[in-house]
């Protein structure tokens, strides 16, 4: 029996996921990635849910991305049978995390269920810590040792992390190789190199992806890259080239894949093009609608854009004056870092302010002499759409998955 959200099992406020939209979004990303010949390692920091990660892996995800050592520990503790690879999309500078990781990978390899972990590096200090940990563990510097590899991170001036030029990034890769750190490829976050979606921004992103591919070619030519994954039985030598793939997914899908002919080589080396998009899973009613790269994708890709799946349902606590309704949901329940939530089930109402436990709804026509055409009564439940799913999930430890008539079909758990 599927309980209704009005049953005694639940209480307001409540974060829900529409199961039809969720399934659609998972399938949409899998389909467009396959069409473009790109692999997908969805960023788990969006949801930090083992049940949702399992859905992504079941749909063919190449791996899972995490942001830091704590998330890495959590994801590996989920013991997902289909998980074969994890990308850490930052440097790991805590030697405690790195020592734990080396022992964890060795344990899993000994049990016949190896996992490859790739960590981004963008500094000599990061490599010093990484190499120091490996040198302290007997056998960890052997070619076939089950230890983490690295992706050399390329950035851009004014952007986020990453070496600031191809020359710096190439030197970093050579330094890693000299310290016997396994380099599997390159990585970058194109979202920090451009703003907006005009032609100039898209061209900037395309150039950045081209630079990632050039860096990969240079590192292969220099003999820096380990072209196979020890323990995972790669069939063909490949170099990993990874990008974020959220706001500019259309450009990344088009520009990332394809073999690379390294300088001085006559034949191409195959690329493992990996995108790390995560927010597509539930989409939203704000940030992702504005960024929407899906509308720019060519008709030949036959894409079906993601649909908003996250909803916060909150009860009206008070309507103390004309055109005002106060909801029992605030900063503890609603993302507010980019946009305030939007009212989905009534026209003319908008969220104008939130505090810790309350959201304030005003009608756009409200004035002392003008009665509003609709009003919310205490006890009514209002449905809100959100902007930025990452900062919605981080406020809830359980999320209810619902069908199209509001019955609960599953519960997903979140961490961190």
Beta strands, then each sheet from edge to edge (+ up, - down):
strand 1: 14-18
strand 2: 39-43
strand 3: 63-66
strand 4: 85-88
strand 5: 116-121
strand 6: 149-154
strand 7: 183-188
strand 8: 238-243
strand 9: 270-275
strand 10: 310-318
strand 11: 324-327
strand 12: 342-343
strand 13: 349-354
strand 14: 359-363
strand 15: 381-385
strand 16: 398-402
strand 17: 408-413
sheet 1: 12+ 15- 10+ 1- 16- 17+
sheet 2: 2+ 3+ 4+ 5+ 6+ 7+ 8+ 9+ 2+
sheet 3: 12+ 15- 10+ 11- 14+ 13-
end
